[in-house]
Amino acid sequence: MSQVLRGAPVAQKILSEVAEYAKGKSLRLDVILVGHHEASQIYVSHKLRQAERVGIKAVLHHLPEGTTTREVVDLIQHLNETPEVTGMIVQLPLPAHLSEQRVLDAIAPHKDADALHPHNLGLLAQGRALWAPATPWGIIELLLYYDISPEGRHVAIVGRGRLVGTPLALLLSRAAHYGNSTVTLCHSRTDNLYAYTRQADIVVVAVGRPHWFGPEGLKPGAVLIDVGIHREGGRLIGDVQTETLSKAGAYTPVPGGVGPLTVACLLSNLCRLHRAGSSIQ
Ligand SMILES: NC(=O)c1ccc[n+]([C@@H]2O[C@H](COP(=O)([O-])OP(=O)(O)OC[C@H]3O[C@@H](n4cnc5c(N)ncnc54)[C@H](OP(=O)(O)O)[C@@H]3O)[C@@H](O)[C@H]2O)c1
């Protein structure tokens, strides 16, 4: 029988630590949402609700679809200079006419709750980051909670996206108690991809393709982390084919695996921003 690695208890633990930290403090998370992407609106309302639940003030800036890059950047600069704002995030994806790079680069590194600014990714690459992108950090928290040490093990990550695959590869290969693994980072140009994933003790799938990763790509008994989230016919499904799960020693379900950890780690990041305070400004 495969072990099911549920995200809820891990997220609960993180959220109670956040609530404890937030007590008696004025933490504020500003969320910028542009346009009417359906899934983004759901994710944002979830983030706002969870923030309020743990005592963090959450402020939504919902901008119309036709907003220009300049207008988003102006808002970010205003929030950068507003002392009450502890941190902010820009919900991705942005409408196609906007420059994601210019928008993310405008966030002051010390207010960058998603840790996507080049400064913060640079610190991550050097092993000096005080906070990290929420989803990969959530995966680390999940492994630690279930006592699955990545140390010394071969981890294959499928997908080199800037939100998940690339920062996770940096985290797992660091000389830290949650790192020290040997990482293979696969992507759409990897030849014979399953030859790599089949050798891995832990496989993380973050490709953004529904029910894509098949059982022939997994070593029996390996740990399988499915990061994908897709809405299909009113239900949520992941990047991994259902038949793959029974071959794993342990796996994250979709929904209920990595998903709950992303919000919890985002709010935990806000505490880290607050703690780091003026020393990094
Ligand atoms: N659970 C959560 O809270 C959460 C949070 C964030 C993201 N997600 C999900 O995680 C997934 C990945 O997100 P992301 O933002 O990292 O995506 P992304 O930036 O679009 O990256 C996708 C990666 O997958 C690779 N890829 C695509 N097709 C492939 C194929 N056939 N074979 C091998 N590699 C392939 C791409 O390779 P190239 O680089 O070569 O194009 C790319 O590196 C999505 O399903 C997203 O919805 C979930």
The ligand as a Gaussian input file, in Angstrom:
#p B3LYP/6-31G(d) Opt

LIG

0 1
 N        0.063000      23.142000      -6.215000
 C        0.311000      24.454000      -6.275000
 O        0.053000      25.207000      -5.351000
 C        0.955000      24.972000      -7.503000
 C        1.664000      26.172000      -7.462000
 C        2.317000      26.585000      -8.626000
 C        2.216000      25.820000      -9.777000
 N        1.464000      24.688000      -9.777000
 C        1.345000      23.830000     -10.949000
 O        2.615000      23.262000     -11.220000
 C        2.777000      23.048000     -12.600000
 C        4.068000      23.706000     -13.068000
 O        4.014000      25.086000     -12.812000
 P        5.129000      26.096000     -13.342000
 O        4.629000      27.459000     -13.074000
 O        6.482000      25.697000     -12.864000
 O        5.032000      25.796000     -14.914000
 P        5.878000      26.383000     -16.128000
 O        6.626000      27.586000     -15.727000
 O        4.936000      26.451000     -17.268000
 O        6.938000      25.226000     -16.383000
 C        6.559000      24.002000     -16.907000
 C        7.797000      23.187000     -17.130000
 O        7.398000      21.922000     -17.618000
 C        8.231000      21.562000     -18.717000
 N        7.484000      20.719000     -19.629000
 C        6.362000      21.015000     -20.310000
 N        6.007000      19.971000     -21.084000
 C        6.932000      19.008000     -20.880000
 C        7.133000      17.715000     -21.421000
 N        6.290000      17.186000     -22.298000
 N        8.205000      17.010000     -20.995000
 C        9.058000      17.527000     -20.090000
 N        8.931000      18.748000     -19.554000
 C        7.877000      19.486000     -19.954000
 C        8.603000      22.873000     -19.353000
 O        9.807000      22.677000     -20.079000
 P       10.543000      23.877000     -20.917000
 O       11.179000      24.739000     -19.875000
 O       11.512000      23.158000     -21.747000
 O        9.457000      24.572000     -21.665000
 C        8.762000      23.779000     -18.153000
 O       10.075000      23.728000     -17.657000
 C        1.491000      23.595000     -13.222000
 O        0.566000      22.518000     -13.381000
 C        0.944000      24.540000     -12.187000
 O       -0.465000      24.685000     -12.250000
 C        0.844000      24.250000      -8.656000

